[in-house]
Amino acid sequence: MHEETLVKNLLRHQKVIEGMLTAMVGNYATAEDLFQEVAVIMTRKREEAEEDCKFVAWARSIAFNVVRDYRKKMARAKVRFLDDESLESVALVFEETEEPIWDVRRQALRKCAEKLPERERTILRRRYEEAEPIEDLAASLSTSRGAIDTLLYRVRKALHQCVESRLNQAGTS
């Protein structure tokens, strides 16, 4: 595969590959790091790939192996991962997926999140973007862990319903 073709495909499918990696490892920052590793491996192996290969399928197989290697490295940490069968199932979901549906879902989520009260948006950001532990959130807000758990559950549920509603209105899901 020509370098130019590889770069175009990496840019075109980056969100899909990162989404797949995020689903596999459960952390966006880690997925971004692993995407870079996938891109490096694909660059090294680009001459082995046909010009008209199914790029996402090729990326999926490389990503799957990168995640398995990552899990082995993290085995010392007390981090729980999906088993290989579940990991493969997640990877297969992305094999034929193109970006547009993920972009539509992401846009719907962004619009739904904008409708949330500022306090809830801040708590979501702190918990999921900054990976702040629930105990720390609860302490800083002078509330219990249970209250934060309940709030996050309700906000996630409301966001899910809002996104699904937007997708149904748009005729996508």
N, C-alpha and C positions, 0 to 999 in steps of 0.2 A: 504494500500500500504506500502510495506517495505520502511524503511528509505533509504536504498541503491538504490532502484528503483527510489524513488523520487529525490534523488540527481543526479543520472545519467540523468534522464529526464530533470531536471532543467538545468543542464549543456548543454545537447544536444539541448534544445529548447530555451535557454536564448536569443539568438539573435532575434528569431521570436517574443518572448514575449516582449522584449524591443522595437522591431520595431513596434509592435502593440501599445504599450503604447506611443511611440513617435508620432505615427500617431494620437492617441487620444488626447494627450495634447499639441503637437506641440513643445516640448522642450526635447532634449535628456537628459539633466542633471536631469530634473524632472522625466523623464521616468526611468532613472537608480534608482532614489530614490523609485519610485513606484514599480519597479521590486522587490526591497528588501522587500517591504511590501507584495507584492503578494507571494513571496517565504516564508515569515514568516507565512502567512495565510495558504498556502498549507501545510507547515510543521505541523501546528496545526491540520489541517483537513485530514492529509494523511491516517489515519486509516478509514475514511469514504469512501475513494476512492478504487475502485477495482484495483487489480494489473494490469489488462489488459485494463484499461479505456483509452479513447481517451484523452491523456494528454494535448494536445494543446487546445482542446475544454474545458476541465476542467479549464485550466489556463486562457483561454479567458473569461469564465464566472466570475472568481474571479477578473481578471484585470478590467473587465467592472464595477464591483461594487466598486473596489478600486478607479477607475477614477471618478465615480459618487460621492463618498465620498470626494475625493480631490476637485472636482468642488464646492461642497457645502461649504467646508472650505475656498475656494478662492472667494466665492461669494462677500465678502466685497471688495475685490480688483476689480478694473475695468478691469478685464480680461474676454475676450469673449471666450466661448467654443462652441463646436459643440452641437447641441440639441441632446436629447436622441436617436432620430431616426437615425440621422447621425452617432452618436457614435456607435450605434449597427451595422450599415452598415460597418463601418471601422473594428469593431471587427470581423464581419463575414468573411471578406476577409482573415483574418488570421486563421480562424478555421481549415481549411484543408491544410494550407500552411506549407510546410516543409522548413528547412533552406537553402538548396542548391541554390534556385533561388535568395534569398536575398544575399547570399555570392557572387554569380556571379555578381549581380548588384552592390554590394559594391566594388568588385574588379574592375569592369569596370569603375565605378565612380572614384576610386582612380587613375587608369591609365590615364583617361581623364583629371583629375585635374592636374596630373603631367605635362601634355603638356601645361598648361596655363602659361603665362608669370608670373614671380615672383610677380609683383605688384598685379595682379588679384588674385593670390592664397592668398596673404597676406590680401587683402580686404575681400575675402570670409571667411578666417579663423577668422578675427577680427569680422565680422558681424555674422557668424553662429556658430562658436565654442565658441567665447568669448561673444557673444550676445551684441556686442557694438552697441549702437544706431546709426542710419544712420546720424543723425545730428552731433554726435561726430566724426564719420568717415569723414564726409565732412569738418568739421572745421579743423581736424588734417591734412587733405590733401589739405587744402586751395582751396576747390571747393564747388559747390552747392549741396544741397540735391538731386536736380533733376539729376545732373550728376552722383551721386552715384547710385541712383535708376536705371538710364538708364544702367550704367555699370553692375550692378548686374543682371538686366533683360537679357542683352546680354550674360553674362557669364553663367547664368542658362540655357538659351536657347541653347547655344553652348554645354554645358555639357550634356543636355538632348539628343541632336542630336548625340553626340559622344557615349553616353552610348547605345542608341537605335541601332546605327550602329554596335557597338561591339557585342551587344546581337544578332542582326540579323546575323552577320558573324559567331557567335558561334552556331546559331540555337536555341537560347533561347529568350524568351521575356515575 
